[in-house]
Amino acid sequence: MKWTETDLSGIQSRGVEHSAHSMLGLGALVAEMAEQGISAAALLQGTGLAPEQLADPKALMSTDQKITVFRNVKRLSSLPDVGLRAGCRQRLSDFGVYGYALVSSATFGEAVLSGVRHVKLAGPVLEKRFRVDGDTAIFEGRDVLQLGDILPLSTEFWFSSILKLGHTILEAPLSNRRLRLPYPRPAHASAYERIFNCPVEFDAGVMEWHFDAAALRQPCPNANPITADLCKQFCERMLESLPDEDDLQRRIRTACLNSKGRFPNADEMAERLGLSLRTLQRRLADTGKSYQTLIDEVRASLAMEFLERTSLSVAEIAARTGFSEAASFRKAFRKWTGHPPSHYRAPDPVALAD
């Protein structure tokens, strides 16, 4: 299996009126709060959602609504480690067909790839990535929405949820190496170390969970190719049924193509489109992308077009895709595609080689 870095972008909404994803995985949070005596109605206060919708497989929620739920959890819970506790409650059935697609995969690596592909169904509020660096597998999160005081809670719930799912899929613990978090050490830091059983670094400037990449090759005890295929097909249909993006991406791509090599940053693009930066980020993330991801896609697409259809030198292509140096372009291009620019150069004797 060939491993490359895979972007896992969080799903955000344009507003509570725009339903973006299902309520998969939320059951564990509801159960944890119920044990603390907090009703589902209190948990959903301010979201416009009704408690009965938690049991409705067709009910959808926006990321604004999910963020409101997290804020309610932080406000109402008497336990500082509520995010960790809730994540550790996750059951495979809390994720429906999505969960069964993971557990029936042939290997843990295939389960991770399936999770990457269908993460939008669970409506994450963080931009998420997965990569393998040597013998270390890394889940990485990015706070593109500037969640502020609920960032620790959101991070705890995400990391402990996937830890529990990993244990469930493998029916064995993962070999964790370290957890790196961007916020200060909380009073309940010992709970992190107890749950993840590895060193935890706070104020690290990044949000990463590292574990032994050898786990990716482990067979899943409940592997079943027929079940896996059926579940993945169902997940694909669910993805297709989610609300489509509006024309925002098209407008951004058009603006970039007309920029003649100078790609606007997010602030400039927001101003050009008459949006606040936060609104731009949310509307883009609703389609599963961050602004930088979209810009990189435009650059990569342009670069491959120039490489395959023109005789422009690599330095000229670098300039036309917003790079001041060819070396920086080569490095970025390899990150985007996994290959050097020469890999896409058409076999034309008049084309200038990389």
N, C-alpha and C positions, 0 to 999 in steps of 0.2 A: 504494500500500500504506500502510495506517495503522499507525503504530508506537506501541505503548504499553508501559509497563514490564511485564515478565513475570517472575514469581517462578520461580526454578529451585531448588527445595529439594533438598538432599542427601538421600540415602537412608541411614538408619542401621538397625541391627538391635536386637532385644531380647536377643540373645545368640547364641553361635555355633551353637546348635541351631536357630535360625530362619533359613532360607535366604531372602534377600530379593531377590537379583538375579543376573544372569549374570556371567560373567567377562570381558565385553567390554572390550577395551583393555588387558588385563593382559599380553598377549603381549609388548608392547614392553619392559615392565619385566623380564620373564623373560629376554628376549633380551639385554638390557643386562647383567644379572647373570651370565648364562652366559658372556658375553665376558670377564668379570672372574674366571671360574673358579668361580662360585658355582652350585651345582646347584639345580634346581627343588625338590628335597626340602628343602634347607637354607632356601630362600626361604619355603617353606610351613610350616616348623617351628612348632609350637604352634597351628596353625589347625585341625587335624583333617582337612585336605584332603590328597589324594594327588596326586602329579605327573600321573598319567594323567587326572585330572579337568580339567586345563588344556586338554585337547583334546576334552573332552566337551561338545557344544553344549547338553546338557540339564543340566549341572552348575550348581548355584547356590551362591552364597556370601553370607554376611552382612557387614555393615559392620564388625563386630568382627573378623571374619576378615581383611578387607581392611586394617584398621588394623594388625593383627598383621603382615601382609606388609610394610607400610611400615616398621614398627619393625625387622623383620628386614633390610630393605634398608639402613636407616640404620646398623645394627649391623655388617653384613657388608661393605658396600661400602668400597673403598679410595679412592673418588673423591668429593670433596665435592659435585660438581655432578651426581651420579648422576640426580637427578630430571629435570633439564634434558636430559641425554643420553638418558634413556629416552623422554621425551616426544617428542623429535625423531626417534625410531625408528618412531613410529606409522605404520602402513600402513592404508589403507582397509579391507583385509580383516580387520584386527584387530578391527574393530567389526561384522563380519558384515553382515546385512541393514540394520542401523541405519546403517552407513557408506554403503551403496549408496543408501539413501533420501536421504541428504544430497547425494551427488555427482550424482544424477540430477535434482535440483530445478531449476526453471527459472532462478532467480536465487540469488545468495548469501544474500540476505535470506530467501528461502523455505527455504533450507537451514538457516539459523540458527533459524528458527521451528520447523522440524521437529526440530532438535536439542533445542530447548527443550521441545517436547512430549514427546519420548521419552528425555530424559536419565536418567530413572529406570532404564532398561535397563542403563546403564553403571555404576550403583552409585556415585555420587560420595560423598565423605566430607565435603564442604563444602556449606553451603547456597549455592546459586548463583542469580544474577539476571542479566538482560540488559535493557538499556534504551538508548534513543537520546536524547541530549541535544543538540539543535541539529544540528550537522554532525559530531557525535562519537558513535560506537557504543561501548558500555561493557559488558564482562563484569565482573561483580562477585562476589566470594566472601565468605562469612562463616563464621567458625570457631565454629559453634554447639556443637561437641563439645569445645572446648578441647583441641585436639590436642597442645598443648605443644611439645616439641622436634621433633616430626615435621611441624609446620605448614609450615616452609619446604619440606621435601621434597614434601609433598602439593601445595602451591601450585605449585612448579616443574613437577611432573609434569602437573598440570591445564593450566596456561597454555601450556606448551610443546606439549602434546598437541593443544590446539585450534588453536594456531598452525600446527602441521604439517598438521592436517586442513584448515584454511582454505587453505593453500598447495596442498594436493592437490585440493581441490574447485575452486578457481579456476585451477589450473595457473599461478599467478602469486603473487608475494608481496603481503601486505597492507601498507597504508600505516599503520604503527604510529605513535602519537603519544606515548604514555608508559605506563609501568608503575608502579603505586603499591602498595607492600607494607607490611604492618603490623609486620614484624620488623626487627631491626638488620641493617645491611649486612654480608654474609658475606665471607669472604676471597676467594670466587670470584665476586664481584659483576660482574667484567668479562665473565663468561660470559653473564650476563643481557643486557648491552648488545650483545654480539656476536650473540646469537641473535635478539633482538627488534629490534635496530637502532633504538633510541629511548632517550630519557632514562629512567632508573630511579630512583625515589624510595623509599628505605627509611625505616622508622619513620614511615610516613605515616598510620598509624591506620586505613587502609582497605586493601582488597585489590581493585585495579581494573586492568584492561587496556583502554586507550583506542586506538581506531583510526578511520580516516576512514570516516564513515557512507556515503560514496559507494560503497564496496565492496558495500553491501547491494543496490544496483541493478544490479550487474554480472551478466550472464548466465553461467551455468555451462557450460563447454565441453562437458560430457558430459550435458547436460540431456536427459531423455527422459520425457515425461509418463506413458507406460504403465509404464515401470520404476519411476518415482517413486511412482505410485499403488499398484502392487503391493507395493512395499517398505513403504510407509506402512501399508497394510492389514495386512501381516505384523507390523509393529511394534506396531500396535494390539492384535493378538491376543496378542502376547507380553506387553504390559502387562496385559492382562486375565488372563493366566495366572499373574502374580506373586501371592504370598500376599496375601490380603485383610487389612485392618486389623482389630484387635479392637474392643472397644467403648469404647476409651479416648477417641476423639474424641467419641463420643456422650455420654459421661459429662461431658466438659469443656463441651460445648455446653449440656447440661442445667444444669450448675452456673452457667454464665454467664447463661442465661435466667432463672434463679432469683435472680440477684444484685441485681436491682432497680437496675440502673444502675452498680453498682460491680463492675467486672470484676477478679477476683483476678489478681495477677501470678503468674509461673511458680512462684516459691518457695511462695506460698500455695496454689496449686493442687496442687503436688506433695505438700505436707503434708496437704491435704484428702483426697487420693486414697491416702495411705499409701505414697508412692513417694519415692525420692530425686530431686533435681532432675535429675541426670544421666540417671537411668532414664527420667524423664518425657520429656526431650529426645530420647533415643534412640528410644523407642517411638513418639513422634509423628513423628520424622523418618523412621522406617521406612515411614510412609504418605505421605512426600513433603512434610511440612509442618514448620514451626517453630511454637512456641507462639504467637508474635506473629502469624504468618500466620493461624492458626486463629482467634485472637481477632478479628482484623480482618475475617475472613469472617463471623463471628457478628455483629459490629457492623454491617457493610455490609448483611447480610441483614435484620437488625432494622430498620435505618434505612429501607430500601426498602419494607418491610412497612408501617411507620408512615406513610411518605410517600404510598403508594398507597392505603392503606385507612383512614386516619384524618385528622382535621383538626387534629392536633397541630401547634403551631408548630415551626419549625426549632429554636428554643431549647429547647423541651420535648423534642424528639427527641434533641437533643444530650445533654441531661441523662440521658435514658433509655439512651443508648448509651455512657455513661461519659465524657462531655466536660464540662468546667466552663464552656466558652465556645462560643457558636454559631460564632464565626469559626474556631476550631480544628476543629470538626466539619465545616464547609464545606470546609476545606482537605483534611482527611483523606478526606472523601467523594469529592471530585474525584480524589484520588490512587487510591482504590479502583476507581472506576467510569469515570473519564475525563469525567464530567459534573457539573454543579452539582446540588444537591438538587432544585431546581425542575424539572429534567428528568424526575424520577420522580413529581412531584406530580400526582395525579389531577385531571382537569379538572372539579373540583367547586366550585361557587361558594361553598360554605360552608367549604371548606378554606382554611386560612391560608397565604398565599403565602410563598415563600422571600424 
